[in-house]
């Protein structure tokens, strides 16, 4: 439906991190990931695979301190790349939602490419650490993404007893919601999905 490639590359270099993100919103779910945090790479892979977004993220951060700066800055840079790739948002569905289960865990994610950053996240993680990943950093990742992709995002873990399962359902549901929102709608080709005429 589109002849314009929805791709972007963004590099962010600070005193704390050096990050390059490449995205193809119309990909096949291929991922090349290196953040230095194994579980975080696993979650980013869920975004690529279940969002059908080709994702290349290369990050070097001050992991000798902790993972905070790396995870937050990957969220920021990914948000910038998605915003750049989606462009003026003509023809996209704009809204997306998904429920994803994994054994005892169930999460719901709803996203709106509104142009207005907003995050509401309720995930009562049952453990502080998942491997070497601090579960509190999931919020920092999504906050960074939201602020720079200019989306409204609601994340709810409805149930779960295993923190790995809780996180995985959140990231998979995010991927599926993202995929739905970014999908091109043949019934609204070339139009911006807003009564205001802009997003």
Buried (B, 14 or more C-beta within 10 A) or exposed (E): EEEEEBBBEBEBEEEBBBBBBBBBBBBEBBBEBEBBBEBBBBBBBBBBBBBBBBBBBBBBBBBEEBBBBBBBBBBBBBBBBBBBBBBEBBBBBBBBBBBBBBEEBBBBBBBBBBBEBEBEBEBEBBEEEBEEBBBBBBBBBBBBBBBBBBBBBBBBBBBBEBBBBBBBBBBBBBBBBBBBBBBBEEEBEEEBBEEEEEB
